[in-house]
Amino acid sequence: QHYRMQRIEEMRRQLCRGKRFEQVYELNSGEEFLEALDKEDKSALVMIHIYEPDVPGCEAMSGSLMCLAQEYPLVKFCSVRSSAISTSALFRDSALPALLVYKAGDLIGNFVRLTDQLGEDFFAVDLEALLREYGLLPEKPPVVPKMVRNGAIIQST
C-alpha cells in the first residue's frame, strides 16, 4: 500500500511537470504577441484569442477561455484585441472571434469566425469539444479524489 501511494505521487509529479499558467494573459501589442510565442517553452501549447469587445461571440470566447485555463493549466491561453496587432478592417469585420493554436512556434490550429460553428452564445464545454475534435487539447491533469473516513482525509486511487 505504501509503495503504491509513493508510485502514484511520483506519476502525478511527472504529469504536472512543466510551467503552469492557469489564467488568460492579455497581450497589448504585436511585440507581446510574438513574445508570447517565441519566449515560451517549445513543449507548451499556446492558444491566442483575437477579439474586439463589440463583436458578437467574443465575450463568450473570453469566458470560455477563462474556464479552460483553470482546467488545462499547462496550456498558455492569451487574448489580444485585433486593433492592438493592426489587423485589417476586413479581418475585424469577418473573422472574429478567432483562435490561433501554436506549438513550438508553429501554427497548428487556425479558427476564424468561431461563431459559425458554435453560435454567438456558447460555453467552455462547447469550445473544449471543438478543440478535442481537432486533437488540440492535451489530456486533463489527473484529479485525485479525496474522501473523509473516521475524521481523517484519505486520498483514494
C-alpha positions in Angstrom: 0.0 0.0 0.0 2.8 2.4 0.9 4.7 1.6 -2.3 1.6 2.1 -4.3 0.9 5.6 -2.8 4.6 6.6 -3.5 4.3 5.5 -7.1 1.0 7.4 -7.6 2.6 10.5 -6.2 5.7 10.1 -8.4 3.5 9.7 -11.5 1.4 12.8 -10.6 4.6 14.8 -10.2 5.8 13.7 -13.7 2.4 14.6 -15.3 2.4 18.0 -13.6 5.9 18.9 -14.6 6.3 22.0 -16.7 5.2 25.5 -16.3 1.6 26.1 -15.1 -0.3 29.1 -16.5 -3.8 28.8 -15.1 -5.0 32.1 -16.4 -5.7 34.1 -19.6 -2.9 36.5 -20.4 -3.9 39.8 -22.1 -1.5 40.9 -24.9 -1.3 44.6 -25.7 0.8 44.7 -28.9 2.2 42.8 -31.8 5.5 42.6 -29.9 3.8 40.9 -26.9 2.0 38.6 -29.3 5.4 37.4 -30.8 7.0 37.2 -27.3 4.1 35.0 -26.1 5.2 32.5 -28.8 8.9 32.9 -29.1 9.8 33.1 -25.4 7.7 30.1 -24.4 9.0 26.6 -23.9 8.7 24.6 -27.1 6.6 21.9 -25.4 3.9 24.4 -24.3 0.7 24.7 -26.3 -0.2 28.4 -26.8 -3.7 29.5 -27.7 -4.3 33.1 -28.7 -7.8 34.6 -29.0 -8.1 37.6 -31.3 -11.1 39.7 -30.4 -12.9 43.1 -30.3 -15.2 43.7 -27.4 -18.2 44.7 -29.6 -18.1 41.7 -31.9 -20.7 39.0 -31.1 -19.2 35.8 -29.7 -16.0 37.4 -28.4 -17.4 37.7 -24.9 -18.5 34.1 -24.9 -15.0 33.1 -26.1 -13.3 35.1 -23.3 -15.4 33.5 -20.7 -14.8 30.1 -22.1 -11.0 30.6 -22.2 -11.1 31.7 -18.5 -12.7 28.3 -17.6 -10.4 26.3 -19.8 -7.3 28.0 -18.4 -8.3 26.5 -15.0 -8.9 23.0 -16.4 -5.8 22.9 -18.6 -3.1 24.6 -16.5 -0.3 23.5 -18.8 -1.8 25.4 -21.8 -1.0 29.1 -22.2 -4.1 30.9 -23.1 -3.8 34.5 -24.3 -6.1 37.1 -25.8 -5.4 40.2 -27.9 -7.5 42.9 -29.4 -7.3 42.8 -33.2 -6.7 46.6 -33.2 -3.6 46.1 -31.0 -2.0 43.9 -33.6 -3.0 46.1 -36.6 -5.3 43.6 -38.4 -7.3 44.9 -41.3 -10.8 46.2 -41.0 -11.9 43.3 -43.2 -10.4 40.8 -40.8 -12.1 42.5 -37.8 -15.5 42.5 -39.6 -15.4 39.0 -41.0 -13.0 36.8 -38.9 -13.7 37.5 -35.2 -13.7 35.8 -32.8 -10.5 34.0 -34.0 -8.5 31.4 -32.1 -4.9 30.6 -33.2 -3.2 27.5 -31.7 0.6 27.2 -31.6 3.1 24.5 -30.6 6.8 25.2 -30.7 6.2 28.4 -32.6 4.3 26.7 -35.4 0.6 27.4 -36.1 -1.2 24.1 -35.7 -4.8 25.3 -35.5 -6.5 28.3 -37.0 -10.1 29.0 -36.3 -11.7 32.1 -37.7 -15.3 33.3 -37.0 -15.9 30.6 -34.5 -19.5 31.8 -34.2 -20.2 30.0 -37.5 -19.5 26.7 -35.6 -20.5 27.5 -32.1 -23.1 30.3 -32.3 -22.8 33.7 -30.7 -23.6 32.4 -27.1 -21.6 29.3 -26.2 -19.9 27.8 -23.2 -16.4 26.4 -22.3 -17.7 22.8 -22.8 -18.6 23.7 -26.4 -15.2 25.1 -27.2 -13.5 22.3 -25.4 -15.4 19.7 -27.5 -14.4 21.5 -30.7 -10.7 21.7 -29.7 -10.8 18.0 -28.7 -12.4 17.0 -32.0 -9.3 18.5 -33.8 -6.9 17.0 -31.2 -5.7 20.3 -30.0 -6.1 19.8 -26.2 -3.9 17.7 -24.0 -5.3 15.2 -21.5 -6.5 16.9 -18.4 -4.3 16.5 -15.4 -5.5 13.8 -13.1 -7.7 14.7 -10.2 -7.2 12.6 -7.2 -10.5 12.4 -5.3 -10.4 12.7 -1.6 -12.8 11.2 0.9 -13.2 11.5 4.7 -13.0 8.4 6.8 -13.0 8.4 10.6 -12.2 12.1 10.7 -9.1 11.8 8.5 -8.7 12.8 4.9 -7.6 9.9 2.8 -6.6 10.0 -0.9 -8.4 7.3 -2.9 -7.0 5.8 -6.0 
